[in-house]
Amino acid sequence: MANSEESNPLLPKQPEADDGKKATKPGTTTTSPPPVAAGKLSPPQGPTGLPFRWTADGWALGNASVMGEPFGRSQWDSSLFACLGRNDEFCSSDLEVCLLGSVAPCVLYGSNVERIGSDPGTFANHCLPYSGLYLIGNSFFGWNCLAPWFSYPSRTAIRRKFNLEGSCEALARSCGCCGSIVEDEVQREQCESVCDLATHIFCHACALCQEGRELRRKLPHPGFNAQPVLVMIPPGEQTMGRGGA
């Protein structure tokens, strides 16, 4: 079964692990890696055989550590209904996110997706389809009921990129329910994706604002990523002197 993280179009593709099936050139010999000594741990793998997820910094994350202890997922930087954000250095950015989510959600959604992919130029590819669905939903149904079906994968991509907890895990942490409804990791992730869809349908503007606040605190805008400049400084003037005897 294909990995759900790799199938998400909003997440950049991670380098695939070498499966040992690459073709070798004629005349060359290949050496197999030395066997693992007895008593040593092999590289950790997930309980379902799926490869580990990757964070934005390139760290591998799995469902279990080497010692068998589960990795805890991080909480969102702000709650779903924290419309004005927090009183920190991103206060002005939070106000901008709140304004965009209320007046122009298409702009906020396009900006969020552009930050996830870290690829300049994808803003229009997501903003324009969202705008069309927004206009159709409000014209024929009286409310924005179509755009959330198009935008909810961004929330799933953010959760997987930063290893954030989903709605079921948040309920299990806060009140102890929904913790053992689904034991299988794949089915649990599918349940969390359904919760992401429900969050976008019933609290669409709040969901977009929460995602925008999270991304602006963790990822710079791809348009601001300046290329490093190599500056050559000439050596200083050298003089010859007689050393002491």
N, C-alpha and C positions, 0 to 999 in steps of 0.2 A: 504494500500500500504506500502511495506517495506521501511524503511528509507534508502535513498541513501548513507548516510554516513556509515551506518552499513554494507551495501552490498559491500563496497569497500574492496577488500582483502588486500590492503596495509595498512589500518588503523587498529590499535588494537581495539578489541571489548570493548565497554564501558559497565559497569554494567547496566543491564536493570532495569527500574523502577518497583517497586512492583505494580502490577495491582489489588491487593486485592483478587486474586483468588487462593491463595495457600491453599492447603488442611491443615486442622487442625487435631491434634491428638484427638482420642476419649477421652471424659471426660474433655476436656479443653474448655474454653469459650473464645470467641473473643469479643473485644469491638471495636465499630466503632469510628472513630475520631470525636471529637466534631465539630458541624457545625460552619461554618464561620459566625461571627457576621455580622450584617447588617452594611453596610458602609465601610467594610474592603475589601481590594483587595485580590482576590484569586491568587494562584501561576500563573505567566504569562505563556502563551502558544503561540505557533506560530499561524499565521493566517490560516495555512493549517492543523493544528492539529498535525504537526510533532514534535517530541521531539527536544530539543535544542541540538546544536552541542557542542562539548567539545574541549577546547584548550589543548595544551600540558601541561599546569599547572593545569588542572582539572577544569577550570572555565567554567560555562555554558554560551553558547551564543545562542541568538535567533534572530528572524527577527524583533522583536519589544521589547522595554523595558516595564516596568510596567506602565509608563505614556504614552505609545503609540508612543514614539519616536524611529525611527529605529536606530539600531546599525550601525555605520560606519565601513566598512571593512578597514583593514590595507593595505598599499601599500607594494610592494615587496621591499626588502632592496636594491636591485640594479636593473637597467633596463635590458631589454632583450639583448641589444647590448653592455652592459658594459663588454666587454670581459676580460679586465684586472682588473676588480673589483674596489675597492676603496682603497685609500691610508690610511689604518688604521692598526690595529694590525693583521688583517687577510690578509694582502697584500701577504705574501708568500703562504698562502692557496689558494688565488684567482689565483695566477700564476699556481699553481699545478692543479687547476680545469680547467683552460684554456688549459693547456697542455694535460690533460687527455681527455677533450672534443674534442680536435682536432686529437689526435693520437689514443687513446683507449677509445672510448665512452662506450664500454661495461663495462669497469672497473668503470667509473664514474657512470653509471646507477646502477650497482650492489651496489656501495657504498651508493648512495642516497637511494635506497630502504631499505638497511640495517639500515640506520639511521632512516627512517620513522617508521619501525616496532620495532626499539630498540631491536632486537633479533639477537644475534650473530649467524652466520652460514647460514643466508639466502642469503649471497652474491653469492655463486655458483648457487643457485636455480634460480637466475634472470640473472646473468652474462652469463651463458652458453646458455640458450635459445636466449638471445639477440645476442650473437656471431653467433649462427647458422643462425638467420634471417638476420643478417648483411652480412654474407658471401653469402647467397642465393641471396639477393637483388643485391649485387654488381656483382655477377657472371652472373646472368641471365638478369638483367635489367640495369646494369651499374651504379646504384646509390642505396643508402640506403633507399629503399622505403617500406620495410616490418617491420623493427625494430620499427619505430615510432608508428605503430599500436599496438605494444606490450608494449611500454614504456610510452605512454601518460597518463595512469591512475595514474602514480606517480605524475604528475603535479596536477591532480585533487585532489589527496590525500593530497598534501602539501597545496593547497588552503583551503581545509576544515579543516585541522588540525590547521592551524594558522589564519584562518578567513581572508584570503587574497583576494583582489579583482581580478575578472576575466577580460578578454579582453573587454567585453561589458561594464562593470562598469568603466574600465579605459578610454574608449572612451567617456562615458557619463560624466566623471569627467573632462577630458581634453578639449573636444570640444562641449559637450552638446548633442551629438547625441547618438542614441541607448539607451537612458535612459528609454523610455516608450514603447519600441517595444513589450516586453513581460511583462505583469503585474503579472502573476501567478508565485509564487516562484519556484515551481517544474519545470515548463517549462523554467524559466530563468536559473536554474541550469543545465538543459539539454543543453541549448544553450551555456552555459559556457563550458560544457564538449566537445561540438563540437569545440569550439574555442581552447580548449587545444589540441585536435587532430590536428587541422590545424596548430597550433604553432609548434608542434613536426614534422609535415610533411614538412613544408616550412622552418622552422628555428630550425632544430633538435639539432644541436650542441650548438647553443646559448641557447635553452631551457634547455638542460641538465646542462649547465654551470650556468645558473641563478638559477636553483633548487639546484645545489650543493653549491653555495655561500649562499643561504638562509638557507639551512640545517646546514651548518658548523658554522653559526653564532648563531643558535638557539638550536641545539641539539648536544651533544657530541657523539663521536663514541661509539657504544655499547661495543666495546672491551676495552674501557678505563674506563668503569664504575667499579671502584674498590669497593669491599665490605667493609663496615666500620669495623674497628678492635677495639674491646673493650680492653683497657689497664687498668689493675688493678695496682694501685699504693699503696704500703703498707703505713700505717700511720707512722708518724714520731715518734721518741723516746719521751716518756713522762716521766716527772720527777715530783715528789711530793714535794711541798713546803708548808710552813706555811704561811697562809694568815695573813694580818695585823689585829690587834685587833680592 
